[in-house]
Amino acid sequence: MHTSHPLQRYWDLAAAAVQGQALDAALELGVLDRLAQPASAAQVAAALELDPAQTGHLLDLLWSMDLLHRVEGDPVLYRCQPQARQYLCQDQPACCADAWRYRRQALERFSAQLGGLLRRDGPRPAPYVQTDAAGWAEAARKQIGQEQRAVAVPAALEALACVPGASDARRILDLGGGPGLIGIALVQANPDASGVVFDWPETAAVARENIARAGLADRLSVLGGDLATDAIGRDYDLIWCSSVLHFLPDPDAALRKMRDALAPGGMLVMAHAEIPADAAAAARVLPYYLPMMMLGRRVTRAGELRQALADCGFADVRGFDSARFPLAPLHVLSARKAAP
């Protein structure tokens, strides 16, 4: 009697849409921001001009999702769980509320297209055409900036700490760096380091704002362009790139460009999602990267990027998995440019 029906996991999939929409609504309305201290459903509803009974139902669902702590009494009180307050309340430095909503809505938009993409006569995507440079720059300024600051920067620093010699780099390239916060963190961690953040021109402008805000304009510059066609600079000791190759029509050419941009003995460290051979591990990756694949971009299978680095002439290729990056586990690879 305690064994779930075989259909339960698929019923749970259907119900997950309700949970996602409930959290999205709570974030849009500022519900969690009202629960830094214990409050009743009636108090939250009064503050936000909501229906008290419906607000109570929402709070119970958020409690069941481990976002809220529920204190029994008359009235019942609710308070944000520590992790919900840390990452989903607007007054916290690690707030990712806007980033979470951005990701959920992007996945929802893709879900609505999925059936059409499967049909032979469905729309054919143009996967490598930059169609919304201004929108991507705005996301870098706000949603992706939130996520990078709270999650990707610590993950990148943790990954690089596992790569021997990475901390000794003096000239650094943050390739496809978006808002540039990883490049900023790398330069801040080493007073002798300087570097460049490369991305689309509109996004590079956002990185320039963040660099100026960090007081690093004398040590960190930006370079705007298209990685597929434009120069990225030379003589770097370290190139960091994360989730960049998915967006390029010729990843092998990009790897050769990175190799040529390194100084002799320089190091490339990159983090990308790959599709694992194990179904359970793949289940942690595919829901986030299926949109990219079905829209025509490339997500490699386990081992393919390692082989690509070797084929491009990189030496000392090593790798490990990290579950610390946003969305899904990434495979971190490090490789050196052989000295002449």
Residue, then its C-alpha position, 0 to 999 in steps of 0.5 A: m500500500h506504500t508503493s507508488h503507482p507506476l504512473q506517479r512520476y508522470w502525474d508529478l510531471a504534470a503537477a510540476a507546472v502548477q508548482g512552477q507557476a505558483l512560485d512565479a506568481a509568488l515572486e511577481l507579487g512579492v509574496l516571499d519578500r513579505l515573509a522574512q518575519p512570520a506572518s499569516a495569510a491574512q497579513v500577507a494578503a492585506a499587504l499585497e491587496l490579495d484575496p486572503a483565502q486564495t493567498g492561504h492556499l498559495l502559502d500552503l503549496l509553497w510550504s509543501m515545496d520547502l520554500l516556507h516554514r509553517v508555524e501552527g497556531d491561530p492564525v497559522l504563520y508562515r516564514c521563508q525558509p533560509q534558502a528561499r530567503q537567500y536566493l529568492c528575496q529581493d533584499q538579499p545580495a544573492c537574490c536570483a528571483d528574476a533569473w529564475r523567472y527568466r529561465r522558467q519562462a524561456l523553458e515554457r516558451f520552448s515547450a509551446q514550440l516543441g510539437g511544431l519542431l517535431r513535424r517535418d513541415g515545422p519551422r526551421p530554426a536559424p540557430y546561429v543568427q543573433t536576432d536579439a542582441a539588445g534583449w540578450a544585453e538586458a538579460a546580462r544586465k539583470q537576470i543573467g547578472q543575478e545568476q552569475r553573481a550568486v551562482a556562476v561566479p562561486a562555481a567558476l572559482e571553485a572549478l578553477a581552484c581544482v585546476p593546477g596552475a590556474s591561479d598563477a595566470r596573469r593575463i586572463l580572457d573571460l570568453g563569452g563572459g556576459p556581464g563579466l562578473i567571472g572575469i572581475a572575480l578572477v582579476q580581483a583574486n589576483p592583484d597581478a592579473s589583468g585581462v579581457v571580457f569578450d562578448w557580443p558588443e551590446t553585452a560587452a557594454v554591460a561588462r564595461e559598466n560592471i568593470a567600472r563599478a568594480g574599480l577595475a577599468d585599469r586592469l580589465s577591458v572589454l572586447g565586443g565581437d562575434l567569436a565565430t568571425d572576430a579576433i579575441g586577442r593573444d598571449y593569454d595565460l588563461i582562457w575561461c569559457s562556460s556554455v559558449l561552444h553551444f552557440l557557435p556554428d563551428p566549435d572546432a574552429a573556435l577551439r583552434k582560435m582559443r589555442d592560438a590566442l593562448a601564450p605558450g604553456g597557457m591554459l584553457v578551462m571550459a565548462h559545458a553541459e554534455i549528455p551523460a551515458d547514464a539515463a539518470a544523469a542525463a535526466r539532470v541535463l536534457p530538460y534544460y538543453l533539449p531546447m538548445m538541441m531542437l533549435g539546432r545548436r550542438v550539445t555534445r555527448a560525454g567525451e566528445l569535447r575532451q576528444a575535440l581538444a586533443d584533436c585541436g592539439f591541446a595537451d594535458v587534457r583533464g576533466f571533472d563534473s561540477a554540479r555547482f553551475p546554474l541549471a544542470p551539471l557541467h563538465v569542466l575541462s582543462a587543457r594546455k597549449a603545448a610550448p614550442 
